[in-house]
Amino acid sequence: MKRLHSFVLMFSGNFDIKSTADKLLIYLTFYINVALKRLEGCRTLAEGTKAIINLGLEKVPVPGDPSFPFPGLFPLHQSQQEAELLRNYLKQIREEASGRLLSVAYCCGF
């Protein structure tokens, strides 16, 4: 996990962050790396889907949580309601990215 975090920090060091969309790209790059790690050893789409579903069942950390991978990248939430809104948004984009990743990883013999 630390290696992935270093990769994204290195990537962001060479990447001029101009907007929140750029921050989202960094977050998704990190998430895709985590998802790919979970897919290691999964030989079939069924195995990969199970691994990604299990990843999706984990609580999605938000800025301010100790397990959030990028402290300072996103502003801290101002209320619990705002934190849950962001958590749901991040969960939704992770699910979308996961579905696309599975379709690419298993289309041609991963």
C-alpha positions as CSV (number, residue, x, y, z in Angstrom):
1,M,0.0,0.0,0.0
2,K,2.8,2.4,0.9
3,R,4.4,1.7,-2.6
4,L,1.1,2.7,-4.3
5,H,0.9,5.8,-2.2
6,S,4.4,6.7,-3.2
7,F,3.6,6.1,-6.8
8,V,0.6,8.5,-6.7
9,L,2.6,11.1,-4.9
10,M,5.3,10.8,-7.5
11,F,2.7,11.0,-10.2
12,S,1.1,14.1,-8.6
13,G,4.5,15.7,-8.3
14,N,4.8,15.7,-12.1
15,F,1.2,16.6,-12.6
16,D,0.1,20.1,-12.4
17,I,-3.1,20.0,-10.2
18,K,-5.4,22.7,-11.6
19,S,-8.8,21.7,-10.5
20,T,-10.9,19.2,-8.5
21,A,-11.1,17.0,-11.6
22,D,-7.3,16.6,-11.5
23,K,-7.6,15.6,-7.8
24,L,-10.2,13.1,-8.8
25,L,-7.8,11.6,-11.4
26,I,-5.2,11.2,-8.8
27,Y,-7.6,9.5,-6.4
28,L,-8.9,7.2,-9.2
29,T,-5.4,6.3,-10.3
30,F,-4.7,5.2,-6.7
31,Y,-8.0,3.3,-6.4
32,I,-7.3,1.4,-9.7
33,N,-3.9,0.4,-8.4
34,V,-5.6,-1.0,-5.2
35,A,-8.2,-2.8,-7.3
36,L,-5.5,-4.3,-9.6
37,K,-3.7,-5.6,-6.5
38,R,-6.9,-7.3,-5.4
39,L,-7.2,-8.9,-8.9
40,E,-3.8,-10.5,-8.7
41,G,-4.2,-14.2,-8.7
42,C,-7.9,-14.0,-9.9
43,R,-7.9,-16.2,-13.0
44,T,-11.5,-15.8,-14.0
45,L,-14.1,-13.0,-14.3
46,A,-16.1,-14.6,-11.4
47,E,-13.0,-14.6,-9.1
48,G,-12.2,-11.0,-10.1
49,T,-15.8,-9.9,-9.6
50,K,-15.8,-11.4,-6.1
51,A,-12.5,-9.7,-5.2
52,I,-13.9,-6.3,-6.4
53,I,-17.2,-6.8,-4.7
54,N,-15.3,-7.5,-1.4
55,L,-13.3,-4.3,-2.0
56,G,-16.5,-2.4,-2.5
57,L,-17.9,-3.7,0.8
58,E,-15.1,-1.9,2.7
59,K,-15.8,1.4,4.2
60,V,-14.7,4.2,1.9
61,P,-12.5,6.6,3.8
62,V,-13.0,10.4,3.3
63,P,-10.7,13.3,4.0
64,G,-10.1,13.5,7.7
65,D,-10.3,9.7,8.3
66,P,-7.0,8.2,9.3
67,S,-7.1,5.8,6.4
68,F,-7.7,8.4,3.7
69,P,-4.7,8.0,1.4
70,F,-4.2,11.7,0.6
71,P,-4.4,14.0,3.5
72,G,-4.5,17.6,2.3
73,L,-5.5,16.8,-1.3
74,F,-9.2,17.4,-0.6
75,P,-10.7,19.9,1.9
76,L,-12.0,18.5,5.1
77,H,-15.8,18.0,5.4
78,Q,-17.6,20.6,7.5
79,S,-20.3,18.2,8.8
80,Q,-21.1,14.5,9.1
81,Q,-23.7,15.0,6.4
82,E,-21.1,16.4,4.0
83,A,-18.7,13.5,4.9
84,E,-21.4,11.0,4.0
85,L,-22.2,12.8,0.8
86,L,-18.6,12.6,-0.2
87,R,-18.3,9.0,0.9
88,N,-21.3,8.1,-1.3
89,Y,-19.8,10.0,-4.2
90,L,-16.4,8.3,-3.9
91,K,-18.1,4.9,-3.6
92,Q,-20.1,5.5,-6.7
93,I,-17.0,6.5,-8.8
94,R,-15.1,3.5,-7.4
95,E,-18.0,1.2,-8.4
96,E,-18.0,2.7,-11.9
97,A,-14.2,2.4,-12.3
98,S,-14.4,-1.2,-10.9
99,G,-16.9,-2.2,-13.5
100,R,-14.9,-0.8,-16.3
101,L,-11.7,-2.3,-15.0
102,L,-13.2,-5.8,-14.8
103,S,-14.5,-5.5,-18.4
104,V,-11.0,-4.5,-19.6
105,A,-9.1,-7.0,-17.4
106,Y,-11.1,-10.0,-18.4
107,C,-12.0,-9.2,-22.0
108,C,-8.9,-10.7,-23.6
109,G,-7.5,-13.1,-21.0
110,F,-6.1,-11.1,-18.1
